[in-house]
Amino acid sequence: MTTRRRLAPAERRSQLLDTGARLFAAKPYDEVLMEDVAERAGVSRALLYRYFPGKRDLFAAIYRQAADRLLAETELDPARPVYAQLRAGLDAHIDYFVAHRNTVLAANRVLAGDPVIQAVITDELSTLRERLLDTPELARGPREAVSAALMSWLVFVRTLCVDWLAHRAFSRAVLLDMCLGALLGTLGAVMDPDLDLDGAPDHPRAPADG
């Protein structure tokens, strides 16, 4: 067992979250045990439970932290074209999904009915929608319609990415094209047909014959 050392409460909580995050990333949710987290962190189970009453509480805190970090990393810059930022943001999210496959599948499948986990996901999607709504390109459209279109698109992207992560039935490049093509198609239905997102193709890629 790792040698125990005293830490301030905030430091200890951060340590437990980091330790738990590594275990949840390495193993399916059902295979992660609280005693394993305690042992890896070098603390007693009693101390771990003092910070997190159960495995779902620990997982929810880890997922919340990950969502906050991803949102911070993908903050939009009004000076840059929104399409280029969206592409970069999707890349960052896919990178996280790939690096933390077990964590993402646990949140979106194993714990799909857990209200705390779903609240984290809903908050993340809502924040992303508000950011996009405030970009100069999208602020020109009818706000309610664009808002509904963006939320539907964000849910679609998450669902598609989780399915891709579980099965890898097509390439990452195709995944990215599908996500961005769906956005252009969705916005094209509710905004000016001359909508111009710098860097975006004029039309979504047509499917190949056969």
C-alpha positions as CSV (number, residue, x, y, z in Angstrom):
1,M,0.0,0.0,0.0
2,T,1.2,3.5,-0.8
3,T,2.6,5.4,2.2
4,R,-0.1,7.6,3.8
5,R,0.6,11.3,4.3
6,R,-1.5,14.2,5.6
7,L,-3.1,16.5,3.1
8,A,-5.4,19.5,3.4
9,P,-9.0,18.6,2.6
10,A,-9.0,20.2,-0.8
11,E,-5.7,18.5,-1.7
12,R,-7.0,15.1,-0.5
13,R,-10.2,15.5,-2.4
14,S,-8.3,16.3,-5.6
15,Q,-6.0,13.3,-5.0
16,L,-8.9,11.0,-4.6
17,L,-10.6,12.4,-7.8
18,D,-7.4,11.9,-9.8
19,T,-6.9,8.4,-8.5
20,G,-10.5,7.5,-9.2
21,A,-10.3,9.0,-12.6
22,R,-7.4,6.8,-13.6
23,L,-9.2,3.7,-12.4
24,F,-12.4,4.5,-14.1
25,A,-10.5,5.2,-17.3
26,A,-8.7,1.9,-17.0
27,K,-11.6,-0.4,-16.2
28,P,-15.3,-0.8,-16.8
29,Y,-17.4,0.8,-14.2
30,D,-18.6,-2.4,-12.5
31,E,-15.0,-3.6,-12.1
32,V,-13.8,-0.5,-10.1
33,L,-14.1,-1.0,-6.4
34,M,-13.9,1.7,-3.7
35,E,-11.3,-0.3,-1.8
36,D,-9.1,-0.3,-4.9
37,V,-9.4,3.5,-5.0
38,A,-8.5,3.8,-1.3
39,E,-5.6,1.5,-1.7
40,R,-4.2,3.3,-4.8
41,A,-4.6,6.7,-3.0
42,G,-3.0,5.3,0.2
43,V,-5.9,6.1,2.4
44,S,-8.3,4.1,4.5
45,R,-11.7,3.2,3.1
46,A,-13.3,5.1,6.0
47,L,-11.5,8.3,4.8
48,L,-12.5,7.7,1.2
49,Y,-16.2,7.3,2.2
50,R,-15.9,10.5,4.3
51,Y,-15.3,12.4,1.0
52,F,-17.5,10.3,-1.3
53,P,-20.4,8.2,0.3
54,G,-20.4,5.8,-2.6
55,K,-19.0,4.8,-6.0
56,R,-21.6,6.8,-7.9
57,D,-20.8,9.9,-5.9
58,L,-17.1,9.5,-6.7
59,F,-17.8,8.9,-10.4
60,A,-20.2,11.9,-10.6
61,A,-17.6,14.2,-9.1
62,I,-15.0,12.9,-11.6
63,Y,-17.3,13.3,-14.5
64,R,-18.2,16.8,-13.4
65,Q,-14.6,17.8,-13.1
66,A,-13.9,16.4,-16.6
67,A,-16.8,18.3,-18.1
68,D,-15.6,21.5,-16.5
69,R,-12.1,21.0,-17.9
70,L,-13.3,20.3,-21.4
71,L,-15.5,23.4,-21.3
72,A,-12.6,25.5,-20.2
73,E,-10.4,24.0,-23.0
74,T,-13.0,24.7,-25.7
75,E,-14.0,28.2,-24.7
76,L,-15.0,30.0,-27.9
77,D,-13.0,33.0,-29.2
78,P,-15.2,35.7,-30.9
79,A,-12.3,36.7,-33.1
80,R,-12.0,33.3,-34.7
81,P,-14.4,31.7,-37.2
82,V,-17.0,29.6,-35.4
83,Y,-16.7,26.6,-37.8
84,A,-13.0,26.2,-37.2
85,Q,-13.5,26.4,-33.4
86,L,-16.3,23.8,-33.6
87,R,-14.0,21.5,-35.5
88,A,-11.3,22.0,-32.9
89,G,-13.8,21.6,-30.1
90,L,-15.1,18.3,-31.5
91,D,-11.5,17.1,-31.8
92,A,-10.9,17.8,-28.2
93,H,-14.1,16.0,-27.1
94,I,-13.3,13.0,-29.3
95,D,-9.7,12.9,-27.8
96,Y,-11.2,12.8,-24.3
97,F,-13.7,10.1,-25.4
98,V,-10.9,7.9,-26.8
99,A,-8.6,8.4,-23.8
100,H,-11.4,7.7,-21.3
101,R,-13.5,5.2,-23.1
102,N,-14.6,3.3,-20.0
103,T,-15.6,6.5,-18.3
104,V,-17.6,7.8,-21.2
105,L,-19.4,4.5,-21.7
106,A,-20.2,4.3,-18.0
107,A,-21.7,7.8,-18.0
108,N,-23.7,7.4,-21.1
109,R,-24.7,3.7,-20.9
110,V,-24.2,2.1,-17.5
111,L,-25.4,5.1,-15.6
112,A,-27.7,6.5,-18.3
113,G,-30.6,6.7,-15.8
114,D,-28.7,8.3,-13.0
115,P,-30.1,11.8,-12.4
116,V,-26.8,13.3,-11.1
117,I,-24.8,12.0,-14.1
118,Q,-27.4,13.1,-16.5
119,A,-27.5,16.6,-14.9
120,V,-23.7,16.9,-15.6
121,I,-24.3,16.0,-19.3
122,T,-27.3,18.4,-19.6
123,D,-25.4,21.2,-18.0
124,E,-22.5,20.7,-20.4
125,L,-24.7,20.6,-23.5
126,S,-26.6,23.7,-22.2
127,T,-23.3,25.6,-21.8
128,L,-22.2,24.7,-25.3
129,R,-25.5,25.7,-26.8
130,E,-25.4,29.2,-25.1
131,R,-21.8,29.7,-26.3
132,L,-22.8,28.9,-29.9
133,L,-25.9,31.1,-29.7
134,D,-23.8,34.1,-28.8
135,T,-21.4,33.8,-31.7
136,P,-21.8,36.5,-34.4
137,E,-22.5,34.0,-37.1
138,L,-25.4,32.3,-35.3
139,A,-26.7,35.3,-33.5
140,R,-28.1,36.5,-36.8
141,G,-30.7,33.7,-37.0
142,P,-34.0,33.4,-35.2
143,R,-32.9,32.7,-31.6
144,E,-35.5,30.2,-30.5
145,A,-35.2,28.1,-33.7
146,V,-31.4,28.2,-33.7
147,S,-31.4,27.3,-30.0
148,A,-33.6,24.2,-30.6
149,A,-31.5,23.2,-33.6
150,L,-28.3,23.4,-31.7
151,M,-29.5,21.4,-28.7
152,S,-30.8,18.7,-31.0
153,W,-27.5,18.7,-32.8
154,L,-25.5,18.5,-29.6
155,V,-27.5,15.5,-28.4
156,F,-27.0,13.9,-31.8
157,V,-23.3,14.4,-31.6
158,R,-23.0,12.9,-28.2
159,T,-25.2,9.9,-29.2
160,L,-23.2,9.3,-32.4
161,C,-19.8,9.7,-30.6
162,V,-20.8,7.2,-27.9
163,D,-21.9,4.7,-30.5
164,W,-18.7,5.2,-32.4
165,L,-16.7,4.7,-29.2
166,A,-18.5,1.4,-28.4
167,H,-18.2,-0.1,-31.9
168,R,-15.7,1.8,-34.0
169,A,-17.7,0.9,-37.1
170,F,-16.1,3.7,-39.2
171,S,-13.1,6.0,-39.0
172,R,-12.7,9.0,-36.8
173,A,-12.4,11.3,-39.9
174,V,-15.9,10.0,-41.0
175,L,-17.2,10.6,-37.5
176,L,-16.0,14.3,-37.6
177,D,-17.5,14.8,-41.1
178,M,-20.8,13.3,-40.0
179,C,-21.0,15.7,-37.0
180,L,-20.1,18.8,-38.9
181,G,-22.3,17.9,-41.9
182,A,-25.3,17.4,-39.5
183,L,-24.6,20.9,-38.1
184,L,-24.6,22.5,-41.5
185,G,-27.7,20.7,-42.5
186,T,-29.6,21.6,-39.3
187,L,-28.7,25.2,-39.4
188,G,-29.5,25.5,-43.1
189,A,-33.1,24.6,-42.3
190,V,-33.6,27.5,-39.8
191,M,-31.2,30.2,-41.0
192,D,-30.6,32.3,-44.1
193,P,-29.7,30.0,-47.0
194,D,-26.7,32.2,-47.6
195,L,-25.3,31.4,-44.1
196,D,-21.6,31.6,-44.3
197,L,-19.5,29.9,-41.7
198,D,-15.9,30.6,-42.5
199,G,-14.0,27.4,-43.3
200,A,-17.2,25.3,-43.7
201,P,-17.8,23.5,-47.0
202,D,-20.5,24.9,-49.2
203,H,-22.6,21.7,-48.8
204,P,-22.5,18.7,-46.6
205,R,-20.5,15.8,-48.2
206,A,-22.7,13.7,-50.4
207,P,-22.7,9.9,-49.6
208,A,-20.7,7.8,-52.0
209,D,-22.7,5.6,-54.4
210,G,-23.3,2.1,-53.1
